Amino acid sequence: MKLREVDLKNASKSGFTLIEVLVGAAVFVFISVSVFQSYGKVMEVVHASRLKISAAALANEQLEIIRNLSYEDVGIFGGLPAGKIIQSQALVRDGVTFDVSATIRNIDDPFDGTIGGIPNDTSPADYKLVEVEISCSTCKNFQPASFTSYVAPANLETASTNGALFVRVFDAVGQPVSGASVHIENNQANPAIMIDDTTNNDGVLQIVDAPPGVEAYEISVSKSGYSQEETYPNGALGNPNPIKPHATVAVQQVTQISFSIDKTRTLDISSVSETCTPVGNIDFSLAGLKLIGTSPDVLKYGTNQITNSSGGRTITGLEWDTYNIALTDGAYDLVGSTPLFPLSLNPNAQQDLKLIVAPKDPQTLSVIVKDASTQLPLSGASVTLDGMGYNEIFITGQGFLRQTDWSGGAGQEDFIDTTRYYNSSGSLDTSNPTGEIRLMEVFDEYLPSGDLTSSAFDTGSAGNFHQIIWQPQSQPPDTGLDSVKFQIATNNDQITWGFLGPDGTSNTFYTLADMNINPVHNGDQYIRYKAFLVTASTTWTPNISDVALTFTSSCVPPGGVTFTGLVSGDYTLTVSQAGYQPFSDTINISSSWQQQEVVLSP
């Protein structure tokens, strides 16, 4: 019996517990998974390497085919230069479908002159540049590969019977736009010519040795996120006299045609009452000032829109232009807007637009009062309308808060003296010259940076803030990027001042004039700005000569008043404002709704 007990104890010591089995299994699974993943990674690398080898072999095959063609046949079928090469095709190699794209260009080598240059090259198609691009949309992690080669003619040049077409693309400020897509068609040629290419780093696409033709080349230019521009046929219905007709190419001449495109903008429109209550389903028209034709004028952009049931409407893809809005609604009139019309949209930004509407009242006159030098709405102007038994006096709403002089110095808490401010870093010069803020100059060098905090502006009541504007809008290039920037602080107690940027945090800055103020400030009564100046070169300084903040209070249009309940006839309109020359004129009321703009000069 004793011996049996010993054997049982030894047997239990020689086995595995359940925990040991589970731990061992887990270790085995972990090692197996790691090995499997490593094997998978190795196989992916091997597969990617095989794809690259196949793509390179396919590209070399296509280049060899091109090299064995006669020089006259080296070109794109239906393209320019014309030839026998198919521009895009799908080819299968090693069971994989590759997309093969070919681009061929005539090259005007400056060795013997250039067409239209000095000396003038009468045979500018010196040789051809061939580019073959291989891509695979179904292959994982495959990067498209491009292969290039040159093809030259075997014989001497002869004078060309063709011309050249240079397409130049630039943005709103005249800078070249590289990578713009250019589509060219010549349907007068046989076979028809169709070219899809992109501009180079200088924003230019050069088509050399193009067949001549009168208004034969239809051109359109575009780029993702940008506006578009194109040529138009003469005599077309709706645009008989286009400003930019189809291009003409003459023998041994260069035709240069320019297009201007830039990043598009989004316009967020809301229709509200004078008490900021949303008013839905308002019909309106939106039209730009740019023309694509004259006699008659043909607008490039014009559309009819309607706000939704909540009074909102977002319009995307608007190019930089000056726009006007007119209400086409049968029940409401437009009594004001924020900002005012005409509305200038700059590229690549988002703009908020508030339409202030009121129920139709027979014979309504809306008056907008502006400052002559800034074209900003004037607050506090007295507007009187008298005539036909009617006499009313209204005061324009607070349109903007503005400062143009800081020579009075620091230490002012509230904005009472218009020449003073709250404080600064001490490295700014605010009085030399008067009316400017600039970095202080010490021993013929400007200090690298400085900041200034304004006094507190009082809007009079809870306000909605819209834009911050300053002059000049551009600074010397040597001062570097964003050499002038701002932050804004608002409150209702004049105690807590937290300066914020356009995203509503203290980490960003307003770096472009006419930027939207973050709505986090809406509902506050007091506002301050903080200006930051910095330079990348101590021999140059940025400067500020004018700072303005636009806002409305309780949705009263800035600088605007509205007279209702009028009858047809002549009225005397009088406008006065302290520090400005008075205005007086006779206004004839002859329609249900009219708008009068009054510009006051200091």
Sequence and secondary structure as in RCSB ss.txt:
>XXXX:A:sequence
MKLREVDLKNASKSGFTLIEVLVGAAVFVFISVSVFQSYGKVMEVVHASRLKISAAALANEQLEIIRNLSYEDVG
IFGGLPAGKIIQSQALVRDGVTFDVSATIRNIDDPFDGTIGGIPNDTSPADYKLVEVEISCSTCKNFQPASFTSY
VAPANLETASTNGALFVRVFDAVGQPVSGASVHIENNQANPAIMIDDTTNNDGVLQIVDAPPGVEAYEISVSKSG
YSQEETYPNGALGNPNPIKPHATVAVQQVTQISFSIDKTRTLDISSVSETCTPVGNIDFSLAGLKLIGTSPDVLK
YGTNQITNSSGGRTITGLEWDTYNIALTDGAYDLVGSTPLFPLSLNPNAQQDLKLIVAPKDPQTLSVIVKDASTQ
LPLSGASVTLDGMGYNEIFITGQGFLRQTDWSGGAGQEDFIDTTRYYNSSGSLDTSNPTGEIRLMEVFDEYLPSG
DLTSSAFDTGSAGNFHQIIWQPQSQPPDTGLDSVKFQIATNNDQITWGFLGPDGTSNTFYTLADMNINPVHNGDQ
YIRYKAFLVTASTTWTPNISDVALTFTSSCVPPGGVTFTGLVSGDYTLTVSQAGYQPFSDTINISSSWQQQEVVL
SP
>XXXX:A:secstr
 HHHHHHHHHHHHTS  HHHHHHHHHHHHHHHHHHHHHHHHHHHHHHHHHHHHHHHHHHHHHHHHHHTS GGG S
BTTSSSB SB SEEEEEETTEEEEEEEEEEEE  GGG BTTSSSB SS   EEEEEEEEE TTSTT   EEEEEE
E  SS     S EEEEEEEE TTS B TT EEEEEETTSSS EEEEEE  TTSEEEEEEE  EEEEEEEEEE TT
B  EE B TTBTTBSSBSSB EEE TT EEEEEEE  B EEEEEEEE TTS B    EEEEEES EEETTTTEES
 EEEEE  TTSEEEEEEE SEEEEEEE  SSEEEEEEES SSEEE SS EEEEEEEEEE  SSEEEEEEEETTT 
 B SS EEEEEETTEEEEEE B  EEEE   TTBS  SBS STTB SEE S EEEETTEEEEEE EETTEE SEE
EEE  BEEEEEEEEEEEEEEE SS  GGG TT EEEEEEEESSSS    B TTSSTT  B STTEE  GGGTTEE
EEEEEEEEE SSTT   EE EEEEEEEETTB BTEEEE S  SEEEEEEEE TTS  EEEEEEE SSEEEEEEEE
  
